[in-house]
Amino acid sequence: MKITGTSSYVMLDIDGKKIRAEGEMVVGGFVAEKNTMKQFEPPYESEPVTEAVRQHYIDEAVKKTQGSHMVLKFF
């Protein structure tokens, strides 16, 4: 997983399929809203983002950032 972003969103990328999660940067990490993860970025925007897919991206992001200086939390 590759994670990029700004102070207002993170882009979660698994094998070229990206999902954007809106949120806010805080001291020590980023807090993201699950309900903003509605669709993949182009060219995969027509593929549905199911609850299972969303949870997979969340689990991978949390696992990757655990113990780092930039921890991701989802609510």
C-alpha positions as CSV (number, residue, x, y, z in Angstrom):
1,M,0.0,0.0,0.0
2,K,1.1,3.5,-0.8
3,I,-0.3,6.4,1.2
4,T,-0.1,10.0,0.0
5,G,-2.1,13.1,0.8
6,T,-2.5,16.6,2.1
7,S,-3.7,18.2,5.3
8,S,-7.3,17.5,4.3
9,Y,-7.3,14.1,2.7
10,V,-5.2,10.9,2.2
11,M,-5.0,8.8,-0.9
12,L,-4.8,5.1,-0.3
13,D,-3.3,3.1,-3.2
14,I,-3.3,-0.7,-3.5
15,D,-2.0,-2.0,-6.8
16,G,-2.9,1.3,-8.6
17,K,-6.5,1.5,-7.4
18,K,-6.8,4.6,-5.3
19,I,-9.5,5.6,-2.8
20,R,-9.5,9.1,-1.3
21,A,-10.4,9.6,2.3
22,E,-11.3,13.1,3.6
23,G,-10.3,14.1,7.0
24,E,-7.9,16.2,9.0
25,M,-4.2,16.1,9.9
26,V,-3.6,16.2,13.7
27,V,-0.5,16.0,15.8
28,G,1.0,12.6,15.3
29,G,-1.2,11.5,12.4
30,F,-4.4,11.8,10.3
31,V,-8.0,11.3,11.2
32,A,-10.2,10.2,8.3
33,E,-13.9,9.7,7.8
34,K,-14.9,6.3,6.5
35,N,-18.0,7.6,4.8
36,T,-16.0,9.8,2.4
37,M,-14.5,6.7,0.8
38,K,-17.2,6.4,-1.9
39,Q,-15.5,5.7,-5.2
40,F,-12.2,4.8,-6.7
41,E,-10.2,7.4,-8.5
42,P,-10.0,7.3,-12.3
43,P,-9.7,5.1,-14.3
44,Y,-11.5,2.8,-11.8
45,E,-14.3,5.2,-10.9
46,S,-17.0,2.9,-12.3
47,E,-16.1,0.0,-10.0
48,P,-18.2,-0.2,-6.8
49,V,-16.6,0.4,-3.4
50,T,-18.3,-2.2,-1.2
51,E,-18.0,-2.2,2.6
52,A,-15.6,-5.1,2.4
53,V,-13.3,-3.2,-0.1
54,R,-13.5,-0.1,2.1
55,Q,-12.6,-2.1,5.2
56,H,-9.7,-3.8,3.4
57,Y,-8.2,-0.4,2.5
58,I,-8.7,0.8,6.1
59,D,-7.1,-2.3,7.6
60,E,-4.1,-2.0,5.3
61,A,-3.6,1.7,6.0
62,V,-3.8,1.2,9.8
63,K,-1.4,-1.7,9.7
64,K,1.1,0.2,7.6
65,T,1.1,3.3,9.8
66,Q,1.0,1.6,13.2
67,G,4.0,2.7,15.3
68,S,5.0,5.4,12.8
69,H,5.2,9.2,13.2
70,M,2.0,9.5,11.1
71,V,-0.7,7.2,12.4
72,L,-4.0,6.9,10.4
73,K,-7.3,6.6,12.4
74,F,-10.7,6.1,10.8
75,F,-14.1,7.0,12.2
